[in-house]
């Protein structure tokens, strides 16, 4: 066997490439969301849109490739397959190209040229499958047929993403401490795979922090009712309208024991809050960031109304021009049966010093 054929040598080089990519990136920015100064409450958004592929999924993709290669599940030249409908496919295609690996994303729904183009830009390809819940089995069959590896982000991302201090959790808490001199009272995130909430929740426990973790959940998602009822197999069977968060079933990567509070967020509120983020920061964020802001403002209101001081932190999960024709467009919103107007008014009333909701 020649030197180039040694599996361990290729794996070592591939992991070194992933490590170098991570090391070359500065921490993503921590952006202030403006609140009245006399409240004594600060609200921060960690801007994950600054990552090379424009979303929080960049971190999980890198971590899953690193773990699968180190475990011998991805080897040189192997086709990598995933079941995903959005940003995860773009990030995974980026890392597959970095490592010289073929990549296929199995996406739910009818063929969509715009969604495919974002993956094809990094050398990947897309296959579209209906109904939506069929993507998991379809991805596994495709991987088996070509002798490839099914990444399975809904299981693997939670296990792969670091929680001790090397990734989003460590960056977030370090930056907040630098700015405020203390740990945040609350961190607010959404859940798609559940990896981010698991990473932050584990970090809090590992370091013995007093920070509490809140999860926002859109309409039709299984996470809030599953968390509230304690049913680990809870399913709604209905897809979320808010890209990137919410699932029709309790995914194996979601760990409810790590979450202190789950807040259901109306989809129209997510749309209104995404627009509020854009007004405040200039970022054309998606609905998942809007849901984060809505939940964060709910917690800010509690701190303010109790006469306390404190810090709430959340994530700007992604930002892209494509959101300008969805959550930032009235035609799209009303076409989806969503009226963000009352929620936008509620946000403005609150920021003007009025009551929350």
Secondary structure by P-SEA (a helix, b strand, c coil): ccccccaaaaaaaaaaaaaaaaaaccccccccccccccccbbbbbcccccccccccaaaaaaaaaaaaaaacccccbbbbbbbcccaaaaaaaaaaaaabbbbbbbccccccaaaaaaaaaacbbbbbbccccaaaaaaaaaaaaacccccccccccccccccccccaaaaaaaaaaaaccccccbbbbccccaaaaaaaaaaaaaacccbbbbbbbcccccaaaaaaacccccccccccccccccccccccccccccccbbbbbbaaaaaaaaaaaaaaccccccaaaaaaaaaaaaaaaaaaaacccbbbbbbccccccccccccccaaaaaaacccaaaaaaaaaaaaaccccc
